[in-house]
C-alpha cells in the first residue's frame, strides 16, 4: 500500500502524469454529476447503480467499477493516474482504474465534495446532500485542503454566513473543481447565482453571475404551516456541477428555475470568467459531452448505458463467512449453496435496520425455502444488545454474530448493507441502506426472476 501511495504522489508531481482526454468525445456531466477523463476514457459516477462507468471516445460504455466501497458515488475527478471519488455521505476515495481502493477518508465537513488540485485535494460542502440546522462560525473556511492520504493541511477562503445561521450548510454547499496544477479553484454555490475563481491561496480572482434572478436572497425558513409541521425552506437551486473541459474551459451545469428541473450548461473563459456560450437542456438531454472542436453534444444518460455489456460475469461473494449463530453453532456460506440468498449486515443501534427487519421477515415467509434463504449478520460489539434486538423482532431466518469486525472485512460504507447471491454464491446485486417497501417489492421481483432462471 505504501509503495502504491508513493506512486500516487510521484505521479501527481510529474507533468507526464497529466490525464489524457479522449480524442473524440469527452463526457462532462452524467445526469447531475461531474465526469472526468483519464487514460483516453471518460469516467462517470452512476449512483443509481452504485458504480462508476467507463466510456470510450465514442461514449460507448465498456466497463464499470463496482464494490461495497461504492455505495452512492456522486462525483469523480482525475488525480494523477487515479480516480478521486466523492460519496454522497461525504467520504472520499482514491481508486485505481480497476476499482481497487488506494486510499479513503472521512469527510472534513458534515458532507464533503472533492476536487483534485495537483498534489492536493480540495474539499467543499457537498451540494448532493445538505444537512440542515448546522451552524458554523463566520471564520470557518469555505474549503478544506487535504493531502492524497486524506490528512488535513489547511483551510481556504471563508464561508458566507446567512441571516439564519442554521442555514450555513445550504448557503455554502456548492460545486467545486480545480486545475491540474492546483493553481486555480472554481466554486459555484448551490443556492446563489455566482461562479467564483480562487487562486491556490484562497484569494478570489473573479466572480461571474448570470442574472437568472432580478433579486437574490439567502435561503430562509418559511413560516410553519399548522401544528407540528416540518420546517420548509425557501431557496433557489442555481448551480449543480462544475467540470474543466479538455479545452481548458469551465463548464457549469446549472438550473434555469428555482427547483432545478430545467437545466442549462454555461461555458466560461477561465482567465476572465466571461460566459462564452449557454446551452439550455431539454428533458432527454441528461448527459453532456464536448467534442474535439469544443462543441457540446448531448445524450440521454439512460439510453447511453442501456444494454451495453451484455451478460457480465458475476463476482463471487468474498470472503466466505464461517460465523457462530446466536446458539454458538458455526454457520458457513457453503450451507446456502444451491439457494438464492440474501446476506444482510445489520446492528442493533442502526435505526434503518430496525425498519428493514419486518420487511425481510415478510420476504422470507413469502418465498419457498427450497429456493431462497436469508442470513443476517450482526455487527454489534455488545452481544447483549444484539440478543435483545433478536428477541424483539424474532426473525425467522438465521442470525450470525459478526462481533463488530464485519465492516473491516467486507468494507461496506454503512448499515444496513445487503447482497443478493445466486445459487453459486455470486453477487447479483448490492443494496445500500433501506429503501422502504418499494425497494423490497423490486427485490422480490428480482429474486423471483433469478429463481425461475435468467
Phi, psi and omega per residue, in radians:
X1 nan -0.731 -3.133
X2 -1.087 -0.731 -3.129
X3 -1.110 -0.686 3.125
X4 -1.122 -0.780 -3.138
X5 -1.172 -0.609 3.072
X6 -1.096 -0.654 3.100
X7 -1.135 -0.617 3.082
X8 -1.038 -0.863 -3.079
X9 -1.144 -0.693 3.120
X10 -1.130 -0.703 -3.126
X11 -1.147 -0.657 -3.075
X12 -1.165 -0.425 -3.098
X13 -1.652 -0.027 -3.111
X14 -1.824 2.313 3.125
X15 -1.097 -0.516 -3.112
X16 -1.153 -0.286 -3.100
X17 -1.617 0.150 3.070
X18 -1.087 2.474 -3.102
X19 -1.164 2.395 3.093
X20 -1.583 2.260 3.126
X21 -1.437 2.597 3.055
X22 -1.007 2.538 -3.117
X23 -1.362 -0.287 3.120
X24 -1.710 -1.727 3.136
X25 -1.813 2.432 3.040
X26 -1.989 2.125 3.137
X27 -1.306 2.255 3.124
X28 -1.742 -0.884 -3.102
X29 -2.325 2.378 3.058
X30 -2.117 2.003 -2.909
X31 0.951 -2.092 -3.092
X32 -1.944 0.389 -3.097
X33 -2.008 2.601 3.072
X34 -1.362 2.411 3.059
X35 -1.778 3.134 3.123
X36 -2.588 2.924 3.104
X37 -2.033 2.356 3.119
X38 -2.736 2.252 3.064
X39 1.098 0.603 -3.135
X40 1.313 0.210 3.131
X41 -2.172 2.799 2.949
X42 -1.818 2.492 -3.110
X43 -2.220 2.295 -3.071
X44 -2.345 2.394 3.047
X45 -1.325 2.466 3.119
X46 -2.286 1.372 -3.039
X47 -1.084 -0.488 -3.139
X48 -1.108 -0.411 3.126
X49 -2.094 0.252 3.069
X50 0.895 0.940 -3.081
X51 -2.703 2.909 2.938
X52 -2.037 2.261 -3.055
X53 -1.798 2.365 3.084
X54 -1.811 2.295 -3.125
X55 -2.059 2.605 3.019
X56 -1.483 -3.040 -3.045
X57 -1.203 -0.229 3.045
X58 -1.754 0.204 -3.114
X59 1.034 0.683 2.951
X60 -1.665 2.175 3.130
X61 -1.185 2.262 -3.059
X62 -2.109 -0.219 3.107
X63 -2.911 2.905 3.041
X64 -2.495 2.618 3.069
X65 -1.842 2.237 3.118
X66 -2.396 3.011 3.088
X67 2.656 2.951 -3.104
X68 -1.114 -0.389 3.132
X69 -1.341 -0.355 3.120
X70 -1.736 1.586 3.140
X71 -1.569 -1.132 3.125
X72 -2.367 1.309 3.124
X73 -1.229 2.132 -3.049
X74 -1.791 -0.418 -3.093
X75 -2.636 2.609 3.083
X76 -2.418 2.436 3.119
X77 -2.380 2.886 -3.136
X78 -1.657 2.223 3.102
X79 -2.185 1.582 -3.034
X80 1.133 -2.150 3.086
X81 -1.691 0.322 -3.034
X82 -2.203 2.970 3.113
X83 -1.888 2.280 3.065
X84 -1.765 2.066 -3.000
X85 -2.006 2.350 3.034
X86 -1.844 2.137 3.062
X87 -1.489 2.681 -3.139
X88 -1.017 -0.573 -3.117
X89 -1.459 0.000 2.997
X90 1.818 -0.161 3.100
X91 -1.249 2.656 3.064
X92 -1.990 2.594 -3.131
X93 -2.451 2.571 2.912
X94 -1.958 2.156 3.137
X95 -2.042 2.597 2.891
X96 -1.484 3.091 -3.016
X97 -1.347 0.024 2.982
X98 -1.689 -0.092 -3.119
X99 1.661 0.053 3.117
X100 -1.286 2.328 3.138
X101 -1.338 2.114 3.088
X102 -1.604 -0.680 3.132
X103 -2.775 2.582 3.021
X104 -2.547 2.729 -3.088
X105 -2.648 2.852 3.106
X106 -1.435 2.817 -3.083
X107 -1.247 2.336 3.047
X108 -1.388 -0.192 3.034
X109 -2.020 3.016 3.015
X110 -0.862 -0.777 2.991
X111 -2.544 2.231 -3.040
X112 -2.032 2.719 2.988
X113 -2.172 2.479 -2.963
X114 -2.082 2.565 3.033
X115 -2.280 2.518 3.095
X116 -1.510 2.299 -3.099
X117 -2.374 1.347 -3.109
X118 1.188 -2.121 3.132
X119 -1.635 0.279 3.132
X120 -2.197 2.875 3.006
X121 -2.107 2.311 3.116
X122 -1.783 2.206 3.088
X123 -1.888 2.315 3.029
X124 -2.161 2.956 3.078
X125 -1.306 2.235 -2.980
X126 -1.238 2.413 3.011
X127 -1.446 -0.104 -3.035
X128 -1.581 -0.319 3.059
X129 -2.654 1.936 -2.985
X130 -2.068 1.929 3.086
X131 -1.283 2.547 3.068
X132 -1.767 2.976 3.052
X133 1.011 0.647 3.053
X134 -2.137 1.874 -3.133
X135 -1.612 2.695 3.073
X136 -2.435 2.683 3.112
X137 -1.201 2.746 -3.110
X138 -1.139 -0.282 3.131
X139 -1.552 -0.022 -3.109
X140 -1.116 2.465 -3.131
X141 -1.272 2.600 3.049
X142 -1.281 -0.643 3.140
X143 -2.143 2.606 2.924
X144 -1.930 2.351 3.071
X145 -1.755 2.219 3.078
X146 -2.226 2.753 3.091
X147 -1.522 3.137 -3.062
X148 -1.330 0.038 2.986
X149 -1.745 0.011 3.135
X150 1.519 0.177 -3.098
X151 -1.565 2.365 -3.124
X152 -1.186 2.436 3.132
X153 -2.019 -0.801 -2.977
X154 -2.880 2.974 2.971
X155 -2.046 2.574 -3.130
X156 -2.231 2.528 3.120
X157 0.989 -3.091 3.117
X158 -2.356 2.715 -3.074
X159 -1.300 2.854 2.990
X160 -1.712 2.091 -3.118
X161 -1.644 2.076 -3.119
X162 -1.376 2.929 3.092
X163 -0.998 -0.540 3.054
X164 -1.744 1.723 -3.018
X165 -1.006 -0.480 -3.114
X166 -1.293 -0.028 3.056
X167 -1.847 0.423 3.130
X168 -1.070 -0.642 -3.065
X169 -1.155 -0.893 -3.119
X170 -1.197 -0.519 3.132
X171 -1.187 -0.540 -3.068
X172 -1.918 -0.086 3.030
X173 -1.141 2.551 3.128
X174 3.139 2.997 3.111
X175 -1.388 2.604 -3.128
X176 -2.532 2.519 2.987
X177 -2.645 2.946 -3.118
X178 -2.601 2.804 3.117
X179 -1.405 2.955 -2.995
X180 -1.137 -0.483 3.139
X181 -1.525 -0.260 -3.080
X182 1.428 0.260 -3.131
X183 -1.440 -0.349 -3.101
X184 -2.373 2.380 3.083
X185 -2.093 2.304 -3.140
X186 -1.999 2.334 -3.030
X187 -2.413 2.388 3.111
X188 -2.343 1.875 -3.097
X189 -1.105 2.520 -3.114
X190 -1.053 -0.720 -2.948
X191 -2.016 0.370 3.047
X192 -2.410 2.542 -3.135
X193 -1.447 1.310 3.112
X194 -2.511 2.561 2.923
X195 -2.313 2.146 -2.979
X196 -2.169 2.408 3.012
X197 -1.832 2.272 3.067
X198 -2.039 2.631 2.998
X199 -1.497 -3.125 -3.018
X200 -1.191 -0.260 3.089
X201 -1.543 -0.139 -3.116
X202 1.654 0.139 3.096
X203 -1.468 2.334 3.128
X204 -1.221 2.458 3.132
X205 -1.904 -0.680 3.009
X206 -2.720 2.765 3.074
X207 -2.313 2.272 3.126
X208 -2.040 2.384 2.996
X209 -2.140 2.720 -3.098
X210 -1.851 -0.073 3.127
X211 1.153 0.597 -3.106
X212 -1.177 -0.666 -3.115
X213 -2.109 2.312 3.132
X214 -1.037 -0.680 3.138
X215 -2.267 2.267 -3.075
X216 -2.111 2.436 3.124
X217 -2.387 2.818 3.100
X218 -1.218 2.754 3.059
X219 -1.019 2.488 3.099
X220 -2.426 2.762 3.013
X221 -1.416 2.429 3.054
X222 -1.451 2.698 3.090
X223 -1.000 2.445 -3.134
X224 -1.109 2.417 3.119
X225 -1.895 1.907 3.113
X226 1.480 2.921 -3.118
X227 -1.388 2.297 3.100
X228 1.300 0.211 -3.130
X229 -1.250 2.662 3.110
X230 -1.286 2.646 3.084
X231 -1.161 2.298 3.101
X232 -1.896 2.510 -3.038
X233 -1.940 2.370 3.023
X234 -1.817 1.815 -3.119
X235 -2.654 2.356 3.050
X236 -1.618 2.223 3.100
X237 -1.516 2.189 -2.993
X238 -2.039 -0.936 -3.046
X239 -1.989 2.420 -3.051
X240 -2.057 -0.818 -3.068
X241 -2.682 2.678 3.099
X242 -2.241 2.500 3.047
X243 -2.529 2.387 2.946
X244 -1.554 2.094 -3.092
X245 -1.368 2.965 -3.139
X246 -1.137 -0.306 3.113
X247 -1.599 0.116 3.111
X248 1.457 0.020 3.111
X249 -1.546 2.726 3.133
X250 -1.709 2.199 3.136
X251 -1.891 2.236 -3.069
X252 -2.069 2.051 3.018
X253 -1.586 2.039 -3.072
X254 -2.379 -3.082 -3.069
X255 -1.903 2.576 3.059
X256 -1.785 -0.082 3.082
X257 -2.441 2.878 -3.009
X258 -1.176 -0.379 -3.129
X259 -1.633 0.005 3.137
X260 1.029 0.703 3.037
X261 -1.576 -0.841 3.050
X262 -1.530 2.173 -3.045
X263 -1.950 2.835 3.122
X264 -2.568 2.759 3.020
X265 -2.115 2.161 3.041
X266 -1.868 2.390 3.140
X267 -1.916 2.146 -3.037
X268 -2.024 2.566 2.962
X269 -1.377 2.158 -3.033
X270 -1.278 -0.350 -3.138
X271 -1.327 -0.687 -3.026
X272 -2.011 -0.334 -3.048
X273 1.466 0.058 -3.133
X274 -1.182 2.407 3.073
X275 -1.400 2.065 -3.081
X276 -1.500 -0.666 3.132
X277 -2.790 2.760 3.096
X278 -2.308 2.364 3.099
X279 -2.163 2.059 3.073
X280 -1.511 2.354 -3.017
X281 -1.723 2.448 3.047
X282 -1.490 3.036 -3.086
X283 -1.010 -0.596 -3.104
X284 -1.598 0.047 -3.122
X285 -1.703 1.390 -3.018
X286 -1.911 0.004 2.998
X287 -2.279 2.282 -3.061
X288 -2.139 2.279 3.127
X289 -2.258 2.949 3.043
X290 -2.232 2.436 -3.140
X291 -1.606 -3.110 -3.050
X292 -1.131 -0.345 3.120
X293 -1.669 0.077 3.122
X294 1.499 0.193 3.136
X295 -1.521 2.423 3.105
X296 -1.334 2.403 3.107
X297 -2.271 2.324 -3.083
X298 -2.050 2.710 -3.129
X299 -2.492 2.947 2.914
X300 -1.564 2.087 -3.039
X301 -1.065 -0.634 -3.099
X302 -1.174 -0.812 -3.119
X303 -1.279 -0.360 3.125
X304 -1.084 -0.566 -3.098
X305 -1.953 -0.063 -3.054
X306 -1.124 2.270 3.068
X307 1.013 0.639 -2.971
X308 -1.441 -0.748 -2.938
X309 -1.789 -0.049 -3.054
X310 1.196 -2.477 -3.139
X311 -1.572 2.013 3.137
X312 -1.630 2.366 3.137
X313 -1.109 2.240 3.139
X314 -1.328 2.546 3.134
X315 -1.579 2.561 3.111
X316 -1.263 2.564 3.007
X317 -1.207 2.215 -3.079
X318 -2.628 2.603 -0.083
X319 -1.345 2.635 3.097
X320 -1.120 2.354 -3.082
X321 -1.565 2.694 2.955
X322 -2.517 1.646 -2.961
X323 -2.257 2.669 3.103
X324 -1.329 2.572 2.973
X325 -1.521 -3.057 -3.059
X326 -1.157 -0.263 3.099
X327 -1.659 -0.110 3.128
X328 1.710 -0.054 3.116
X329 -1.416 2.411 -3.103
X330 -1.375 2.297 3.105
X331 -2.085 2.284 -3.117
X332 -1.967 2.824 3.084
X333 -1.070 -0.587 -3.099
X334 -1.041 -0.423 3.129
X335 -1.068 -0.449 -3.050
X336 -1.750 0.178 3.099
X337 -1.059 2.365 -3.120
X338 1.607 -0.075 3.124
X339 -2.044 2.535 2.900
X340 -1.291 2.179 -2.924
X341 -2.255 2.330 3.006
X342 -1.739 2.005 3.074
X343 -1.716 2.079 -3.054
X344 -2.047 2.330 3.035
X345 -1.866 2.336 -3.034
X346 -2.634 3.017 3.022
X347 -2.667 2.676 -3.072
X348 -1.157 -0.461 -3.120
X349 -1.476 -0.048 -3.065
X350 -1.588 1.894 -3.108
X351 -1.083 -0.758 3.084
X352 -1.075 -0.483 3.081
X353 -1.140 -0.681 3.121
X354 -1.115 -0.647 3.088
X355 -1.222 -0.567 -3.027
X356 -1.369 -0.568 -3.003
X357 -1.014 -0.758 3.104
X358 -1.056 -0.610 3.110
X359 -1.191 -0.669 3.090
X360 -1.154 -0.698 3.122
X361 -1.090 -0.746 3.120
X362 -1.124 -0.738 3.113
X363 -1.053 -0.759 -3.103
X364 -1.109 -0.675 -3.098
X365 -1.307 -0.429 -3.074
X366 -1.531 -0.234 -3.105
X367 -1.896 2.634 -3.086
X368 -1.216 2.193 -3.093
X369 -1.257 -0.141 3.024
X370 -1.357 -0.249 -3.123
X371 -2.042 -0.437 -2.943
X372 -2.373 2.522 3.108
X373 -2.484 2.735 2.987
X374 -2.217 2.403 2.980
X375 -2.294 2.181 -3.072
X376 -1.945 2.141 -3.047
X377 -1.860 2.045 3.137
X378 -1.365 2.401 3.036
X379 -1.887 0.403 3.080
X380 -1.205 2.474 2.962
X381 -1.475 -0.654 -3.112
X382 -1.503 1.874 -3.110
X383 -1.102 -0.618 -3.132
X384 -1.089 -0.731 3.116
X385 -1.190 -0.627 3.081
X386 -1.081 -0.812 -3.103
X387 -1.170 -0.598 3.088
X388 -1.132 -0.674 3.087
X389 -1.090 -0.781 -3.125
X390 -1.115 -0.711 3.111
X391 -1.126 -0.612 -3.125
X392 -1.218 -0.759 -3.022
X393 -1.703 -0.334 3.079
X394 0.785 1.030 -3.116
X395 -1.151 2.494 -3.128
X396 -1.452 -0.011 -3.101
X397 -1.953 2.887 -3.081
X398 -1.147 2.468 3.038
X399 -1.990 2.195 3.130
X400 -1.937 2.710 -3.036
X401 -1.798 1.932 3.142
X402 -1.572 -0.373 3.034
X403 1.200 0.428 3.099
X404 1.395 0.172 -3.082
X405 -1.872 -0.056 -2.944
X406 -1.240 -0.617 -3.127
X407 -1.107 -0.666 3.111
X408 -1.197 -0.579 -3.103
X409 -1.355 -0.786 -3.002
X410 -1.831 -0.078 2.962
X411 0.995 0.603 3.093
X412 -1.399 2.797 -3.013
X413 -1.402 -0.659 -3.114
X414 -2.937 3.140 -3.118
X415 -1.988 2.627 -0.098
X416 -1.294 2.735 3.095
X417 -2.431 2.259 -3.086
X418 -2.300 2.660 3.025
X419 -2.269 2.316 3.042
X420 -1.696 2.125 -3.084
X421 -1.892 2.561 3.060
X422 -1.433 -3.074 -3.043
X423 -1.143 -0.299 3.129
X424 -1.771 0.182 3.093
X425 1.365 0.404 3.130
X426 -1.792 2.658 -3.021
X427 -1.360 2.097 3.029
X428 -1.487 -0.830 3.125
X429 -2.772 2.748 3.037
X430 -1.923 2.532 -3.120
X431 -2.200 2.047 -3.118
X432 -1.804 2.133 3.132
X433 1.345 -2.976 -3.129
X434 -2.037 2.102 -3.072
X435 -1.798 0.236 3.060
X436 1.440 -2.986 -3.075
X437 -1.083 -0.641 -3.118
X438 -1.095 -0.667 3.116
X439 -1.107 -0.702 -3.134
X440 -1.257 -0.497 3.029
X441 -1.134 -0.757 3.099
X442 -1.149 -0.699 3.131
X443 -1.097 -0.732 3.126
X444 -1.064 -0.683 3.109
X445 -1.159 -0.699 3.111
X446 -1.119 -0.721 3.140
X447 -1.141 -0.774 3.141
X448 -1.057 -0.725 3.128
X449 -1.137 -0.692 -3.139
X450 -1.186 -0.714 3.134
X451 -1.115 -0.687 3.137
X452 -1.248 -0.308 -3.122
X453 1.817 2.221 -3.088
X454 -1.211 nan nan
